[in-house]
Amino acid sequence: MTMLNRSAPDAPPTLALTATEIGVLDRLVNDKPKPRPKTLSHYLIKIARLGGYLARATDPPPGKTVMWRELSRLTDIALGAMVGEEFVGN
């Protein structure tokens, strides 16, 4: 996913994320005050922010360990959302 972001940062997020994952990120991670286009790069920052990445102007991009850990977390949350939707039906 990060390699895809390097070659096409303005790509749509649906190239690497499912609709459920995008929905979960939109609900869990608030956007920064300055609105950004909803690109793959935007959602990668949201994934990193799940684990505490602050995304300040002077911060380096998140590393592969942070991204791996938070992608695993996002997968667990998305799976829980899908299972909960089946049982609750909302």
All heavy atoms as an XYZ file, in Angstrom:
686
protein
N       0.821     -1.177      0.000
C       0.000      0.000      0.000
C       0.871      1.249      0.000
O       0.566      2.201     -0.703
C      -0.920     -0.023      1.210
C      -1.882      1.109      1.237
S      -3.022      1.144      2.623
C      -3.635     -0.473      2.743
N       1.917      1.268      0.803
C       2.768      2.458      0.831
C       3.532      2.615     -0.473
O       3.793      3.735     -0.897
C       3.757      2.412      2.014
O       4.517      1.222      1.942
C       3.025      2.489      3.331
N       3.876      1.523     -1.123
C       4.555      1.608     -2.424
C       3.612      2.174     -3.473
O       4.021      2.952     -4.327
C       5.076      0.230     -2.847
C       6.146     -0.313     -1.936
S       7.592      0.753     -1.817
C       8.338      0.448     -3.383
N       2.355      1.788     -3.429
C       1.360      2.340     -4.341
C       1.208      3.834     -4.100
O       1.103      4.617     -5.045
C       0.014      1.628     -4.148
C      -1.143      2.097     -5.006
C      -0.828      1.904     -6.476
C      -2.401      1.330     -4.636
N       1.244      4.241     -2.858
C       1.143      5.656     -2.517
C       2.332      6.444     -3.067
O       2.184      7.577     -3.494
C       1.040      5.844     -1.008
C       0.879      7.284     -0.620
O       0.038      7.988     -1.164
N       1.688      7.729      0.310
N       3.504      5.840     -3.060
C       4.681      6.534     -3.587
C       4.579      6.762     -5.083
O       5.011      7.789     -5.590
C       5.947      5.740     -3.283
C       6.307      5.754     -1.831
C       7.538      4.951     -1.571
N       7.756      4.834     -0.133
C       8.680      4.081      0.391
N       9.489      3.384     -0.366
N       8.814      4.031      1.700
N       4.023      5.807     -5.798
C       3.928      5.954     -7.249
C       2.702      6.744     -7.685
O       2.725      7.377     -8.733
C       3.935      4.580     -7.924
O       2.820      3.836     -7.510
N       1.628      6.699     -6.901
C       0.396      7.418     -7.269
C      -0.293      7.944     -6.017
O      -1.318      7.401     -5.588
C      -0.527      6.489     -8.038
N       0.218      9.025     -5.417
C      -0.372      9.521     -4.168
C      -1.783     10.077     -4.329
O      -2.535     10.142     -3.364
C       0.590     10.620     -3.714
C       1.327     11.007     -4.940
C       1.372      9.799     -5.830
N      -2.160     10.460     -5.521
C      -3.505     10.996     -5.749
C      -4.498      9.924     -6.198
O      -5.603     10.250     -6.631
C      -3.450     12.118     -6.789
C      -2.669     13.318     -6.272
O      -2.700     13.551     -5.055
O      -2.029     14.004     -7.084
N      -4.115      8.668     -6.080
C      -4.990      7.565     -6.482
C      -6.186      7.477     -5.538
O      -6.105      7.881     -4.373
C      -4.213      6.255     -6.449
N      -7.295      6.947     -6.019
C      -8.448      6.781     -5.123
C      -8.150      5.716     -4.059
O      -7.435      4.748     -4.324
C      -9.564      6.328     -6.060
C      -8.890      5.806     -7.268
C      -7.578      6.513     -7.380
N      -8.695      5.881     -2.875
C      -8.392      4.936     -1.792
C      -8.948      3.538     -2.040
O      -8.491      2.579     -1.426
C      -9.038      5.578     -0.570
C     -10.081      6.474     -1.108
C      -9.577      6.952     -2.432
N      -9.897      3.421     -2.946
C     -10.495      2.107     -3.205
C      -9.530      1.144     -3.895
O      -9.821     -0.042     -3.977
C     -11.760      2.263     -4.064
O     -11.443      3.005     -5.240
C     -12.858      2.966     -3.284
N      -8.383      1.642     -4.353
C      -7.376      0.747     -4.935
C      -6.756     -0.158     -3.877
O      -6.319     -1.263     -4.183
C      -6.266      1.544     -5.620
C      -6.616      2.217     -6.925
C      -5.426      3.009     -7.442
C      -7.027      1.181     -7.959
N      -6.703      0.304     -2.626
C      -6.034     -0.465     -1.581
C      -6.920     -0.779     -0.386
O      -6.579     -1.653      0.397
C      -4.796      0.292     -1.105
N      -8.033     -0.070     -0.233
C      -8.891     -0.254      0.934
C     -10.300     -0.635      0.506
O     -10.764     -0.215     -0.553
C      -8.956      1.041      1.753
C      -7.641      1.568      2.310
C      -7.813      2.977      2.850
C      -7.117      0.651      3.384
N     -10.968     -1.405      1.354
C     -12.359     -1.749      1.076
C     -13.267     -0.608      1.529
O     -12.838      0.279      2.278
C     -12.761     -3.036      1.829
O     -12.717     -2.772      3.230
C     -11.857     -4.199      1.473
N     -14.509     -0.654      1.109
C     -15.474      0.366      1.517
C     -15.678      0.350      3.026
O     -15.840      1.409      3.651
C     -16.802      0.150      0.797
N     -15.644     -0.825      3.633
C     -15.795     -0.933      5.089
C     -14.624     -0.262      5.801
O     -14.813      0.471      6.775
C     -15.896     -2.410      5.518
O     -16.994     -3.014      4.838
C     -16.076     -2.547      7.010
N     -13.407     -0.510      5.322
C     -12.232      0.100      5.940
C     -12.268      1.625      5.816
O     -11.942      2.337      6.760
C     -10.960     -0.449      5.307
C     -10.706     -1.897      5.637
C      -9.600     -2.522      4.814
O      -9.326     -2.057      3.689
O      -9.000     -3.507      5.305
N     -12.691      2.114      4.665
C     -12.798      3.561      4.459
C     -13.840      4.144      5.412
O     -13.610      5.175      6.040
C     -13.128      3.876      2.986
C     -11.930      3.527      2.107
C     -13.525      5.333      2.813
C     -12.217      3.574      0.621
N     -14.970      3.471      5.548
C     -16.012      3.934      6.462
C     -15.554      3.948      7.907
O     -15.839      4.885      8.660
N     -14.833      2.907      8.313
C     -14.317      2.829      9.677
C     -13.335      3.965      9.932
O     -13.392      4.635     10.969
C     -13.654      1.449      9.934
C     -12.799      1.466     11.183
C     -14.696      0.360     10.024
N     -12.445      4.217      8.988
C     -11.476      5.306      9.159
C     -12.163      6.661      9.236
O     -11.769      7.520     10.022
C     -10.466      5.296      8.013
C      -9.408      4.198      8.081
C      -8.609      4.146      6.789
C      -8.491      4.416      9.266
N     -13.192      6.853      8.420
C     -13.908      8.124      8.455
C     -14.609      8.352      9.795
O     -14.719      9.473     10.265
C     -14.924      8.209      7.311
C     -14.265      8.474      5.973
O     -13.131      9.000      5.952
O     -14.891      8.164      4.942
N     -15.069      7.269     10.424
C     -15.755      7.406     11.717
C     -14.784      7.528     12.883
O     -15.049      8.247     13.842
C     -16.660      6.208     11.963
C     -17.901      6.260     11.086
C     -18.904      5.291     11.534
N     -19.659      5.889     12.645
C     -20.709      5.320     13.168
N     -21.137      4.165     12.723
N     -21.356      5.883     14.156
N     -13.651      6.821     12.835
C     -12.743      6.780     13.979
C     -11.727      7.906     14.011
O     -11.332      8.349     15.081
C     -11.986      5.447     14.006
C     -12.802      4.216     14.349
C     -11.911      2.987     14.328
C     -13.443      4.355     15.703
N     -11.251      8.335     12.852
C     -10.173      9.322     12.797
C     -10.720     10.607     12.190
O     -11.092     10.640     11.013
C      -8.983      8.798     11.961
C      -7.860      9.820     11.959
C      -8.501      7.469     12.489
N     -10.767     11.650     13.005
C     -11.252     12.936     12.518
C     -10.251     13.545     11.546
O      -9.040     13.407     11.717
C     -11.477     13.900     13.678
C     -12.595     13.440     14.574
O     -13.539     12.810     14.122
N     -12.483     13.748     15.847
N     -10.772     14.250     10.547
C      -9.909     14.952      9.610
C      -9.288     16.163     10.291
O      -9.866     16.740     11.211
C     -10.707     15.412      8.379
C     -11.084     14.246      7.488
O     -10.283     13.295      7.393
O     -12.162     14.282      6.880
N      -8.131     16.528      9.821
C      -7.483     17.746     10.317
C      -8.331     18.941      9.894
O      -9.133     18.846      8.968
C      -6.075     17.870      9.734
C      -5.100     16.834     10.270
C      -4.700     17.175     11.667
C      -3.636     16.217     12.157
N      -3.071     16.594     13.402
N      -8.182     20.089     10.537
C      -9.017     21.261     10.219
C      -8.984     21.656      8.741
O      -9.990     22.045      8.188
C      -8.432     22.369     11.087
C      -7.768     21.662     12.207
C      -7.295     20.347     11.659
N      -7.827     21.560      8.102
C      -7.745     21.905      6.687
C      -8.236     20.712      5.866
O      -7.617     19.647      5.890
C      -6.300     22.248      6.319
C      -6.135     22.752      4.901
C      -4.721     23.242      4.674
C      -3.864     22.087      4.229
N      -2.518     22.476      3.811
N      -9.358     20.843      5.161
C      -9.877     19.700      4.413
C      -8.932     19.289      3.295
O      -8.371     20.125      2.601
C     -11.220     20.201      3.870
C     -11.141     21.678      3.915
C     -10.172     22.042      4.988
N      -8.759     18.005      3.159
C      -7.899     17.451      2.111
C      -8.741     16.577      1.203
O      -9.762     16.045      1.619
C      -6.804     16.596      2.743
C      -5.845     17.388      3.604
C      -4.781     16.510      4.197
N      -4.069     15.786      3.167
C      -3.200     14.820      3.409
N      -2.956     14.462      4.633
N      -2.584     14.203      2.432
N      -8.302     16.407     -0.023
C      -9.027     15.488     -0.894
C      -8.915     14.058     -0.357
O      -7.926     13.693      0.279
C      -8.330     15.631     -2.245
C      -7.038     16.307     -1.975
C      -7.169     17.043     -0.679
N      -9.918     13.275     -0.598
C      -9.967     11.903     -0.085
C      -9.187     10.979     -1.021
O      -9.742     10.231     -1.809
C     -11.413     11.424      0.036
C     -12.283     12.334      0.869
C     -11.942     12.258      2.320
C     -12.913     13.111      3.104
N     -12.798     12.978      4.495
N      -7.865     11.040     -0.923
C      -6.981     10.232     -1.754
C      -6.396      9.088     -0.926
O      -6.585      9.019      0.288
C      -5.829     11.083     -2.317
O      -5.075     11.591     -1.211
C      -6.348     12.235     -3.161
N      -5.655      8.225     -1.593
C      -4.985      7.132     -0.897
C      -4.020      7.683      0.149
O      -3.956      7.182      1.272
C      -4.237      6.256     -1.905
C      -3.455      5.088     -1.327
C      -4.371      4.137     -0.594
C      -2.712      4.370     -2.431
N      -3.309      8.724     -0.183
C      -2.374      9.344      0.744
C      -3.088      9.843      2.009
O      -2.596      9.675      3.124
C      -1.667     10.510      0.057
O      -0.797     11.152      0.932
N      -4.251     10.430      1.827
C      -5.053     10.924      2.955
C      -5.422      9.773      3.898
O      -5.318      9.898      5.123
C      -6.313     11.597      2.403
C      -7.286     12.037      3.434
N      -7.095     13.151      4.216
C      -8.472     11.503      3.830
C      -8.120     13.284      5.042
N      -8.965     12.305      4.825
N      -5.834      8.650      3.344
C      -6.238      7.521      4.177
C      -5.052      6.811      4.805
O      -5.177      6.241      5.888
C      -7.120      6.561      3.381
C      -8.534      7.079      3.299
C      -8.985      7.756      2.177
C      -9.405      6.943      4.365
C     -10.276      8.266      2.118
C     -10.690      7.453      4.324
C     -11.110      8.106      3.196
O     -12.385      8.618      3.161
N      -3.882      6.841      4.178
C      -2.705      6.260      4.818
C      -2.327      7.051      6.072
O      -1.937      6.465      7.084
C      -1.530      6.221      3.846
C      -1.613      5.134      2.789
C      -0.438      5.230      1.832
C      -1.657      3.764      3.416
N      -2.469      8.361      6.016
C      -2.220      9.175      7.205
C      -3.253      8.863      8.277
O      -2.929      8.766      9.470
C      -2.215     10.675      6.855
C      -1.057     10.999      5.911
C      -2.152     11.537      8.112
C       0.320     10.737      6.478
N      -4.500      8.655      7.878
C      -5.536      8.288      8.859
C      -5.210      6.950      9.523
O      -5.408      6.775     10.722
C      -6.909      8.207      8.187
C      -7.570      9.539      7.998
C      -8.995      9.333      7.526
C      -9.815     10.556      7.810
N     -11.231     10.320      7.782
N      -4.711      5.999      8.744
C      -4.329      4.699      9.310
C      -3.215      4.891     10.337
O      -3.264      4.334     11.438
C      -3.901      3.723      8.197
C      -5.116      3.328      7.354
C      -3.228      2.490      8.782
C      -4.771      2.580      6.096
N      -2.215      5.685      9.992
C      -1.111      5.926     10.933
C      -1.602      6.652     12.180
O      -1.119      6.389     13.290
C      -0.024      6.743     10.242
N      -2.575      7.530     12.033
C      -3.101      8.271     13.182
C      -3.879      7.368     14.139
O      -4.073      7.728     15.308
C      -3.974      9.423     12.708
C      -3.115     10.551     12.108
C      -3.922     11.725     11.654
N      -4.674     12.270     12.776
C      -5.839     12.897     12.622
N      -6.377     13.064     11.431
N      -6.471     13.373     13.664
N      -4.320      6.199     13.689
C      -4.964      5.246     14.599
C      -4.042      4.888     15.769
O      -4.497      4.652     16.877
C      -5.333      3.956     13.866
C      -6.631      3.884     13.118
C      -6.728      2.555     12.394
C      -7.809      4.079     14.021
N      -2.748      4.842     15.494
C      -1.795      4.441     16.515
C      -1.082      5.575     17.200
O      -0.128      5.353     17.933
N      -1.494      6.806     16.925
C      -0.893      7.922     17.626
C       0.003      8.808     16.787
O       0.565      9.775     17.299
N       0.186      8.505     15.522
C       0.966      9.384     14.651
C       0.272     10.734     14.599
O      -0.929     10.814     14.389
C       1.064      8.763     13.253
C       1.826      9.585     12.245
C       3.207      9.692     12.316
C       1.161     10.233     11.213
C       3.905     10.428     11.380
C       1.853     10.971     10.274
C       3.227     11.065     10.369
O       3.914     11.795      9.441
N       1.014     11.818     14.816
C       0.414     13.134     14.951
C       0.253     13.883     13.639
O      -0.515     14.838     13.561
C       1.228     13.984     15.938
C       1.287     13.415     17.353
C       2.195     14.263     18.215
C      -0.096     13.316     17.946
N       0.993     13.516     12.617
C       0.897     14.124     11.290
C       1.139     15.625     11.318
O       0.462     16.387     10.652
C      -0.449     13.802     10.647
N       2.123     16.041     12.092
C       2.488     17.458     12.104
C       3.322     17.765     10.873
O       3.861     16.858     10.230
C       3.276     17.782     13.376
C       2.456     17.575     14.635
C       3.301     17.783     15.849
N       4.319     16.732     15.902
C       4.898     16.297     17.005
N       4.567     16.813     18.157
N       5.801     15.350     16.976
N       3.444     19.025     10.550
C       4.170     19.430      9.341
C       5.637     19.010      9.384
O       6.226     18.710      8.344
C       4.057     20.937      9.146
N       6.224     18.959     10.555
C       7.646     18.620     10.660
C       7.894     17.135     10.902
O       9.043     16.715     10.951
C       8.287     19.426     11.805
O       7.582     19.138     13.018
C       8.227     20.918     11.531
N       6.860     16.346     11.068
C       7.022     14.912     11.308
C       7.404     14.190     10.012
O       6.854     14.485      8.955
C       5.728     14.296     11.839
C       5.442     14.679     13.266
O       6.362     15.157     13.939
O       4.292     14.500     13.697
N       8.319     13.221     10.116
C       8.613     12.403      8.933
C       7.424     11.498      8.641
O       6.553     11.305      9.496
C       9.838     11.593      9.365
C       9.755     11.547     10.846
C       9.099     12.826     11.269
N       7.357     10.949      7.446
C       6.246     10.029      7.163
C       6.308      8.814      8.085
O       7.381      8.446      8.555
C       6.467      9.622      5.700
C       7.777     10.137      5.307
C       8.254     11.113      6.331
N       5.163      8.197      8.340
C       5.158      7.024      9.232
C       5.966      5.879      8.620
O       5.978      5.692      7.408
C       3.684      6.662      9.357
C       3.012      7.325      8.226
C       3.828      8.505      7.845
N       6.625      5.136      9.468
C       7.465      4.030      9.015
C       6.669      2.766      8.751
O       5.476      2.667      9.034
N       7.365      1.786      8.210
C       6.694      0.540      7.834
C       6.182     -0.233      9.042
O       5.146     -0.874      8.975
C       7.616     -0.323      6.990
C       8.891     -0.707      7.666
C       9.805     -1.468      6.735
C      11.115     -1.732      7.451
N      12.095     -2.308      6.568
N       6.875     -0.144     10.181
C       6.419     -0.844     11.380
C       5.110     -0.250     11.882
O       4.174     -0.983     12.221
C       7.487     -0.786     12.479
O       8.707     -1.311     11.964
C       7.057     -1.567     13.700
N       5.034      1.067     11.910
C       3.804      1.744     12.341
C       2.665      1.376     11.403
O       1.560      1.046     11.837
C       4.010      3.280     12.377
C       2.690      4.004     12.559
C       4.969      3.640     13.477
N       2.922      1.419     10.099
C       1.868      1.119      9.123
C       1.403     -0.332      9.254
O       0.210     -0.608      9.177
C       2.353      1.414      7.703
C       2.579      2.889      7.443
S       1.156      3.939      7.796
C      -0.023      3.338      6.624
N       2.330     -1.254      9.434
C       1.961     -2.668      9.570
C       1.090     -2.883     10.806
O       0.058     -3.548     10.753
C       3.215     -3.530      9.662
C       2.894     -4.975      9.886
C       2.950     -5.653     11.058
C       2.416     -5.895      8.917
N       2.550     -6.952     10.871
C       2.217     -7.125      9.564
C       2.146     -5.801      7.558
C       1.767     -8.250      8.902
C       1.687     -6.927      6.902
C       1.500     -8.129      7.578
N       1.507     -2.296     11.907
C       0.761     -2.450     13.161
C      -0.649     -1.872     13.030
O      -1.632     -2.484     13.440
C       1.525     -1.768     14.289
C       0.918     -1.910     15.637
C       1.758     -1.264     16.720
N       2.562     -0.176     16.200
C       3.791      0.112     16.609
N       4.354     -0.594     17.542
N       4.455      1.114     16.097
N      -0.767     -0.707     12.441
C      -2.080     -0.058     12.341
C      -2.951     -0.669     11.251
O      -4.170     -0.649     11.372
C      -1.910      1.439     12.140
C      -1.158      2.113     13.280
C      -1.564      1.628     14.660
O      -2.753      1.415     14.924
O      -0.667      1.466     15.501
N      -2.362     -1.225     10.202
C      -3.171     -1.963      9.224
C      -3.777     -3.206      9.862
O      -4.923     -3.563      9.577
C      -2.335     -2.349      8.002
C      -2.209     -1.289      6.940
C      -1.192     -1.715      5.881
C      -3.549     -1.026      6.283
N      -3.012     -3.862     10.715
C      -3.548     -5.018     11.442
C      -4.704     -4.590     12.346
O      -5.734     -5.260     12.420
C      -2.462     -5.665     12.302
O      -1.441     -6.154     11.504
N      -4.520     -3.468     13.008
C      -5.579     -2.947     13.883
C      -6.820     -2.575     13.075
O      -7.944     -2.871     13.471
C      -5.045     -1.739     14.635
C      -5.976     -1.198     15.657
C      -5.294     -0.108     16.440
N      -6.203      0.366     17.468
C      -6.063      1.504     18.081
N      -5.051      2.292     17.807
N      -6.930      1.874     18.993
N      -6.620     -1.917     11.928
C      -7.745     -1.536     11.067
C      -8.498     -2.770     10.578
O      -9.728     -2.779     10.548
C      -7.259     -0.703      9.881
C      -8.319     -0.333      8.854
C      -9.414      0.530      9.471
C      -7.680      0.369      7.667
N      -7.770     -3.815     10.226
C      -8.413     -5.054      9.782
C      -9.280     -5.644     10.880
O     -10.409     -6.075     10.628
C      -7.348     -6.078      9.335
O      -6.576     -5.502      8.284
C      -7.986     -7.354      8.849
N      -8.773     -5.653     12.096
C      -9.556     -6.170     13.227
C     -10.810     -5.337     13.470
O     -11.897     -5.872     13.699
C      -8.712     -6.200     14.501
C      -7.596     -7.221     14.445
O      -7.668     -8.130     13.592
O      -6.651     -7.103     15.240
N     -10.671     -4.020     13.405
C     -11.822     -3.143     13.629
C     -12.858     -3.317     12.524
O     -14.062     -3.403     12.786
C     -11.372     -1.675     13.731
C     -10.509     -1.475     14.972
C     -12.565     -0.731     13.766
C      -9.784     -0.142     15.009
N     -12.396     -3.392     11.270
C     -13.317     -3.567     10.139
C     -14.030     -4.914     10.222
O     -15.237     -5.012      9.944
C     -12.566     -3.437      8.816
N     -13.315     -5.956     10.617
C     -13.933     -7.272     10.775
C     -14.998     -7.228     11.867
O     -16.100     -7.761     11.703
C     -12.868     -8.313     11.111
C     -13.337     -9.748     11.273
C     -13.967    -10.249      9.979
C     -12.189    -10.634     11.686
N     -14.697     -6.556     12.969
C     -15.671     -6.413     14.042
C     -16.902     -5.633     13.586
O     -18.026     -5.957     13.955
N     -16.692     -4.606     12.763
C     -17.815     -3.813     12.249
C     -18.701     -4.653     11.342
O     -19.927     -4.578     11.409
C     -17.303     -2.595     11.509
N     -18.072     -5.497     10.498
C     -18.859     -6.329      9.593
C     -19.649     -7.387     10.372
O     -20.816     -7.628     10.084
C     -17.956     -7.000      8.566
C     -17.419     -6.039      7.537
S     -16.521     -6.772      6.162
C     -15.477     -7.962      6.925
N     -19.023     -8.004     11.358
C     -19.702     -9.026     12.164
C     -20.823     -8.377     12.979
O     -21.934     -8.902     13.055
C     -18.693     -9.752     13.077
C     -19.407    -10.614     14.099
C     -17.763    -10.594     12.245
N     -20.554     -7.239     13.561
C     -21.571     -6.531     14.341
C     -22.745     -6.120     13.484
O     -23.903     -6.154     13.926
N     -22.475     -5.723     12.259
C     -23.555     -5.334     11.340
C     -24.470     -6.515     11.020
O     -25.676     -6.361     10.899
C     -22.940     -4.775     10.062
C     -23.940     -4.195      9.098
C     -23.234     -3.606      7.899
O     -22.960     -4.357      6.942
O     -22.960     -2.401      7.936
N     -23.868     -7.698     10.910
C     -24.675     -8.887     10.625
C     -25.590     -9.225     11.792
O     -26.745     -9.599     11.592
C     -23.763    -10.084     10.339
C     -23.077    -10.013      8.993
C     -22.176    -11.214      8.764
O     -22.389    -12.258      9.405
O     -21.258    -11.087      7.946
N     -25.083     -9.106     13.034
C     -25.892     -9.458     14.187
C     -26.896     -8.387     14.562
O     -28.007     -8.673     14.942
C     -24.992     -9.764     15.396
C     -24.257    -11.056     15.272
C     -22.882    -11.095     15.284
C     -24.947    -12.248     15.127
C     -22.198    -12.285     15.167
C     -24.272    -13.456     15.005
C     -22.888    -13.468     15.025
N     -26.489     -7.130     14.468
C     -27.365     -6.034     14.877
C     -28.260     -5.598     13.724
O     -29.426     -5.280     13.922
C     -26.534     -4.846     15.406
C     -27.418     -3.669     15.761
C     -25.709     -5.281     16.607
N     -27.688     -5.557     12.516
C     -28.478     -5.190     11.352
C     -28.619     -3.709     11.131
O     -29.491     -3.267     10.398
N     -27.795     -2.889     11.764
C     -27.874     -1.434     11.577
C     -26.970     -1.006     10.477
O     -25.942     -1.120     10.275
C     -27.511     -0.679     12.860
C     -28.595     -0.876     13.894
O     -29.698     -1.289     13.579
N     -28.262     -0.564     15.130
